[in-house]
Amino acid sequence: MTVPVFEEYEPAADCSCAGCAERRRDLARGVPVRAGGHPAARGARRALVLATAGVALGTAGTGTEAAWAAGHVGGVTAAAEVVAGTAPGMAAGVASGVAAGMAPEVTPGAVAGKALGVPAGVAVGKVSGVAAGSEPGTPQGGSAPLYGRPLPGPGSHRSHGALRRSTRADIINRAKRWANAQVPYSMAKFWSDGYRQDCSGYVSMAWNLPGSEWTGTLARYGVRIDHDELQPGDMLLFHNPANPQKGSHVTIFGGWTDYTRSHYLAYEQAQPHARSQSTPLAYWSNSGRYVPYRYRGLAGSGDGKGPGASAGTGATAVYPGTGSFRPGAVNAHVRRLGRMLIARGGGRYYREGAGPRWSESDRRATQAFQRAQGWRGAEADGLPGPATWRYLVRGLGKDIPAGGGKGGGAPAKAGRPGTSGEAVPYPGARHFRPGSTSVYVERLGKQLVKKGFGKHYTSGPGRGWTEADRRNVEAFQRAQGWRGAEADGYPGPQTWRRLFA
């Protein structure tokens, strides 16, 4: 029997069999560079020596240098194994580098990319997808863990699990930090506090979230509110699910910049860097598609929904609960519900006006209002839930149409001023500001005179908005019992509705 002779062999570069792959690894790890070994292996050994030296000197585990060295070992070793034909080694090496707390300036992708001779941007993009577990097709890289060490003070990231509590002041202070530093915009880089340097990373930082979210996930951390409930620290979010890369954006609301509430101070991360500037509500483009949200972990916010009362209704924005609206219920909430429904065109359902006892009239009027919004089935059962209450309190949606309709009820009485007996729709705040001229100003003035609130006119109402218009509107608002910002002389939806009722 002939004894086989084992010889050293040079593995084929394109062979994927286990033997050639193992041989390539052995050659890369065991041969010095001067003898033809791969330089990536030398880099890994050198980094390992540095890390070991740090441990011996008692510095490992206490500084960023040790963490960097540990990450460098993982990153370069991964690069060597990729060259040797074992791609999974890269993911493992990168993961070890991230877990070790690698400084954001020296990302795992940059280390691996340098060892492989790949451009840094490409390496970062590939690695961030592996480390962050990004959703496919997300323009911002998807949800990602924090990188590096957080800054001290507001924004510390030591707590995990439940949402971190933040006040409005904390949120705005964090937003100002990036704006003042003019943090450069990037969808691949992370700032020194660990957050990705794009718009959603910016809001994640301001809200003190445990990682960098993207526009498709930020809504999970907020409660949807209305535009008139916006307060500093809330966000305005536009996510385009059909094409996230087309227009998706998010800003932090910093407060109104004018009395008409048509512009606000937006804190945002945009090209070329973080900034704060006066912005039209809700944004320069796609304005109608931005949705306002309030952080779920907001501290000291009362009911968490902003202003406690709506002008003129006497009803709070807080839903009183289903127990207030059931057969046999007698309370002030039922009376307020009835009054709001009457103001929205439901008067024909009440023969004796709104009262504190829940009745079939309340149910039918509520159902008619719900159906006017296009709701059907369980959403239009005549029992007011949180959405119905909010629509009534905030003056949202459509009024109950005149006539019997699907809601039933007695025939409509003489209609309110407007076309075909229907209510005059509110034209918007933009028509009632200094310098504005429109038929709506003239219509407003004539109705004020008709209601007995025209004493400040010296030459009759006209189409140009004047101080006389404002003072007459203010007198009307005060006659409703409103004070402060509710009686500023500028007609909003509630003032307009009452004036033309």
Secondary structure, 3 states (H helix, E strand, C coil): CCCCCCCCCCCCCCCCCHHHHHHHHHHHHHCCHHHCCCHHHHHHHHHHHHHHHHHHCCCCCCCHHHHHHHHHHHHHHHHHHHHHCCCHHHHHHHHHHHHCCCCCCCCHHHHHHHHHCCCHHHHHHHHHHHHHCCCCCCCCCCCEECCCCCCCCCCCCCCCCCCCCECHHHHHHHHHHHHHHCCECCCCCECCCCCECCHHHHHHHHCCCCEECCCCCHHHHEEECCHHHCCCCCEEEECCCCCCCCCCEEEEEEEECCCCCCEEEEEEECCCEEEEEEEECCCCCCHHHCEEEEECCECCCCCCCCCCECCCCCCECCCCCHHHCCCCCECHHHHHHHHHHHHHHHHHHCCCCCCCECCHHHHHHHHHHHHHCCCCHHHHCCCCCHHHHHHHHHCCCCCCCCCCCCCCCCCCCCCCCCHHHCCCCCCCHHHCCCCCECHHHHHHHHHHHHHCCCCCCCCCCCCECCHHHHHHHHHHHHHCCCCHHHHCCCCCHHHHHHHCC
